[in-house]
């Protein structure tokens, strides 16, 4: 896992949090939910390949 991935995830989290608060205070809870969902999907698309690589590495470790 690269450090830049952690910083990107943190940046998306901060951005989603700010947008979520702004939208909730303006009475747009539905858009706030969709922003949160989009942020979650974006972060998952970044993390899933790393998790897959981790499982492959563990599998190779135990097959030796």
PAGU-786813 format. One record per atom (N, C-alpha, C): residue number from 0; residue in three letters; atom name; x, y, z. Coordinates in Angstrom, 1 decimal, decimal comma, always signed. Example, Ala and Ser with C-alpha at 12.3 -4.5 7.8 and 13.67 -1.06 7.14 Angstrom:
<atoms>
   seq   type   atom        u        v        w
     0    ALA      N    +13,2     -5,7     +7,8
     0    ALA     CA    +12,3     -4,5     +7,8
     0    ALA      C    +13,2     -3,3     +7,8
     1    SER      N    +12,8     -2,2     +7,1
     1    SER     CA    +13,7     -1,1     +7,1
     1    SER      C    +12,9     +0,0     +7,9
</atoms>
This chain:
<atoms>
   seq   type   atom        u        v        w
     0    UNK      N     +0,8     -1,2     +0,0
     0    UNK     CA     +0,0     +0,0     +0,0
     0    UNK      C     +0,9     +1,2     +0,0
     1    UNK      N     +0,6     +2,1     -0,9
     1    UNK     CA     +1,4     +3,3     -1,0
     1    UNK      C     +0,8     +4,4     -0,1
     2    UNK      N     +1,7     +5,3     +0,3
     2    UNK     CA     +1,3     +6,4     +1,2
     2    UNK      C     +0,4     +7,4     +0,5
     3    UNK      N     +0,6     +7,5     -0,8
     3    UNK     CA     -0,3     +8,4     -1,6
     3    UNK      C     -1,7     +7,9     -1,6
     4    UNK      N     -1,9     +6,6     -1,5
     4    UNK     CA     -3,3     +6,1     -1,4
     4    UNK      C     -4,0     +6,5     -0,1
     5    UNK      N     -3,2     +6,5     +0,9
     5    UNK     CA     -3,8     +6,9     +2,2
     5    UNK      C     -4,1     +8,4     +2,2
     6    UNK      N     -3,3     +9,2     +1,6
     6    UNK     CA     -3,6    +10,6     +1,5
     6    UNK      C     -4,8    +10,9     +0,6
     7    UNK      N     -4,9    +10,1     -0,5
     7    UNK     CA     -6,1    +10,3     -1,4
     7    UNK      C     -7,4     +9,9     -0,7
     8    UNK      N     -7,3     +8,9     +0,1
     8    UNK     CA     -8,5     +8,4     +0,9
     8    UNK      C     -8,9     +9,5     +1,9
     9    UNK      N     -7,9    +10,1     +2,6
     9    UNK     CA     -8,1    +11,1     +3,6
     9    UNK      C     -8,7    +12,4     +2,9
    10    UNK      N     -8,2    +12,7     +1,7
    10    UNK     CA     -8,7    +13,9     +1,0
    10    UNK      C    -10,2    +13,7     +0,6
    11    UNK      N    -10,5    +12,5     +0,1
    11    UNK     CA    -11,9    +12,2     -0,3
    11    UNK      C    -12,8    +12,3     +0,9
    12    UNK      N    -12,3    +11,7     +2,0
    12    UNK     CA    -13,1    +11,7     +3,3
    12    UNK      C    -13,4    +13,1     +3,8
    13    UNK      N    -12,4    +14,0     +3,7
    13    UNK     CA    -12,6    +15,4     +4,1
    13    UNK      C    -13,5    +16,1     +3,2
    14    UNK      N    -13,3    +15,9     +1,9
    14    UNK     CA    -14,2    +16,6     +0,9
    14    UNK      C    -15,7    +16,1     +1,1
    15    UNK      N    -15,8    +14,8     +1,2
    15    UNK     CA    -17,2    +14,3     +1,4
    15    UNK      C    -17,8    +14,8     +2,7
    16    UNK      N    -17,0    +14,9     +3,7
    16    UNK     CA    -17,6    +15,4     +5,0
    16    UNK      C    -18,0    +16,8     +4,9
    17    UNK      N    -17,2    +17,7     +4,2
    17    UNK     CA    -17,6    +19,1     +4,1
    17    UNK      C    -18,8    +19,2     +3,2
    18    UNK      N    -18,9    +18,5     +2,1
    18    UNK     CA    -20,0    +18,6     +1,2
    18    UNK      C    -21,3    +18,0     +1,9
    19    UNK      N    -21,1    +17,0     +2,6
    19    UNK     CA    -22,2    +16,4     +3,4
    19    UNK      C    -22,8    +17,4     +4,4
    20    UNK      N    -22,0    +18,1     +5,1
    20    UNK     CA    -22,5    +19,0     +6,1
    20    UNK      C    -23,2    +20,2     +5,4
    21    UNK      N    -22,6    +20,7     +4,3
    21    UNK     CA    -23,2    +21,8     +3,6
    21    UNK      C    -24,6    +21,4     +3,1
    22    UNK      N    -24,6    +20,3     +2,5
    22    UNK     CA    -25,9    +19,8     +1,9
    22    UNK      C    -27,0    +19,6     +2,9
    23    UNK      N    -26,6    +19,0     +4,1
    23    UNK     CA    -27,5    +18,7     +5,1
    23    UNK      C    -28,1    +20,0     +5,7
    24    UNK      N    -27,2    +21,0     +5,9
    24    UNK     CA    -27,7    +22,3     +6,5
    24    UNK      C    -28,6    +23,1     +5,5
    25    UNK      N    -28,4    +22,8     +4,2
    25    UNK     CA    -29,3    +23,5     +3,3
    25    UNK      C    -30,6    +22,7     +3,0
    26    UNK      N    -30,7    +21,5     +3,7
    26    UNK     CA    -32,0    +20,8     +3,5
    26    UNK      C    -32,0    +19,8     +2,4
    27    UNK      N    -30,8    +19,4     +1,9
    27    UNK     CA    -30,7    +18,5     +0,8
    27    UNK      C    -30,1    +17,2     +1,3
    28    UNK      N    -30,8    +16,5     +2,1
    28    UNK     CA    -30,3    +15,2     +2,7
    28    UNK      C    -30,1    +14,1     +1,7
    29    UNK      N    -31,0    +14,1     +0,6
    29    UNK     CA    -30,9    +13,1     -0,4
    29    UNK      C    -29,6    +13,2     -1,2
    30    UNK      N    -29,2    +14,5     -1,6
    30    UNK     CA    -28,0    +14,7     -2,3
    30    UNK      C    -26,8    +14,4     -1,4
    31    UNK      N    -26,9    +14,7     -0,1
    31    UNK     CA    -25,8    +14,4     +0,8
    31    UNK      C    -25,6    +12,9     +0,9
    32    UNK      N    -26,6    +12,1     +0,9
    32    UNK     CA    -26,5    +10,7     +0,9
    32    UNK      C    -25,8    +10,2     -0,3
    33    UNK      N    -26,2    +10,7     -1,5
    33    UNK     CA    -25,6    +10,3     -2,7
    33    UNK      C    -24,1    +10,7     -2,8
    34    UNK      N    -23,7    +11,8     -2,2
    34    UNK     CA    -22,3    +12,2     -2,2
    34    UNK      C    -21,5    +11,2     -1,3
    35    UNK      N    -22,1    +10,9     -0,2
    35    UNK     CA    -21,4     +9,9     +0,7
    35    UNK      C    -21,3     +8,6     +0,0
    36    UNK      N    -22,3     +8,1     -0,7
    36    UNK     CA    -22,3     +6,9     -1,4
    36    UNK      C    -21,2     +6,9     -2,5
    37    UNK      N    -21,2     +8,0     -3,2
    37    UNK     CA    -20,2     +8,1     -4,3
    37    UNK      C    -18,8     +8,1     -3,8
    38    UNK      N    -18,5     +8,8     -2,6
    38    UNK     CA    -17,2     +8,8     -2,0
    38    UNK      C    -16,8     +7,4     -1,5
    39    UNK      N    -17,8     +6,6     -1,0
    39    UNK     CA    -17,5     +5,2     -0,6
    39    UNK      C    -17,2     +4,4     -1,8
    40    UNK      N    -17,9     +4,5     -2,8
    40    UNK     CA    -17,6     +3,7     -4,0
    40    UNK      C    -16,3     +4,0     -4,6
    41    UNK      N    -15,9     +5,3     -4,6
    41    UNK     CA    -14,6     +5,7     -5,1
    41    UNK      C    -13,5     +5,1     -4,3
    42    UNK      N    -13,6     +5,2     -3,0
    42    UNK     CA    -12,6     +4,7     -2,1
    42    UNK      C    -12,5     +3,2     -2,3
    43    UNK      N    -13,6     +2,5     -2,4
    43    UNK     CA    -13,6     +1,0     -2,5
    43    UNK      C    -12,9     +0,6     -3,8
    44    UNK      N    -13,1     +1,4     -4,9
    44    UNK     CA    -12,4     +1,0     -6,2
    44    UNK      C    -10,9     +1,2     -6,1
    45    UNK      N    -10,5     +2,1     -5,1
    45    UNK     CA     -9,0     +2,2     -4,9
    45    UNK      C     -8,5     +1,1     -4,0
    46    UNK      N     -9,3     +0,7     -3,1
    46    UNK     CA     -8,8     -0,3     -2,1
    46    UNK      C     -8,9     -1,7     -2,5
    47    UNK      N     -9,9     -2,1     -3,3
    47    UNK     CA    -10,1     -3,5     -3,6
    47    UNK      C     -8,9     -4,1     -4,3
    48    UNK      N     -8,2     -3,5     -5,3
    48    UNK     CA     -7,0     -4,1     -5,8
    48    UNK      C     -5,9     -4,4     -4,8
    49    UNK      N     -5,8     -3,5     -3,8
    49    UNK     CA     -4,8     -3,7     -2,8
    49    UNK      C     -5,2     -4,9     -1,9
    50    UNK      N     -6,4     -5,0     -1,6
    50    UNK     CA     -6,9     -6,2     -0,8
    50    UNK      C     -6,7     -7,5     -1,6
    51    UNK      N     -7,0     -7,4     -2,9
    51    UNK     CA     -6,7     -8,6     -3,7
    51    UNK      C     -5,3     -9,0     -3,7
    52    UNK      N     -4,4     -8,0     -3,9
    52    UNK     CA     -2,9     -8,3     -3,9
    52    UNK      C     -2,5     -8,9     -2,5
    53    UNK      N     -3,1     -8,4     -1,4
    53    UNK     CA     -2,8     -9,0     -0,1
    53    UNK      C     -3,2    -10,4     +0,0
    54    UNK      N     -4,4    -10,8     -0,5
    54    UNK     CA     -4,8    -12,2     -0,5
    54    UNK      C     -4,0    -13,1     -1,3
    55    UNK      N     -3,6    -12,6     -2,5
    55    UNK     CA     -2,7    -13,3     -3,4
    55    UNK      C     -1,3    -13,6     -2,7
    56    UNK      N     -0,8    -12,6     -2,0
    56    UNK     CA     +0,5    -12,7     -1,4
    56    UNK      C     +0,4    -13,7     -0,2
    57    UNK      N     -0,7    -13,7     +0,5
    57    UNK     CA     -0,9    -14,6     +1,6
    57    UNK      C     -1,1    -16,0     +1,1
    58    UNK      N     -1,8    -16,2     +0,0
    58    UNK     CA     -2,0    -17,5     -0,6
    58    UNK      C     -0,6    -18,0     -1,1
    59    UNK      N     +0,2    -17,2     -1,7
    59    UNK     CA     +1,5    -17,6     -2,2
    59    UNK      C     +2,4    -18,0     -1,0
    60    UNK      N     +2,3    -17,3     +0,1
    60    UNK     CA     +3,1    -17,6     +1,3
    60    UNK      C     +2,8    -18,9     +1,9
    61    UNK      N     +1,5    -19,3     +1,9
    61    UNK     CA     +1,1    -20,6     +2,5
    61    UNK      C     +1,2    -21,8     +1,5
    62    UNK      N     +1,4    -21,5     +0,2
    62    UNK     CA     +1,6    -22,6     -0,7
    62    UNK      C     +3,1    -23,0     -0,8
    63    UNK      N     +4,0    -22,3     -0,2
    63    UNK     CA     +5,4    -22,6     -0,3
    63    UNK      C     +5,8    -23,8     +0,5
</atoms>
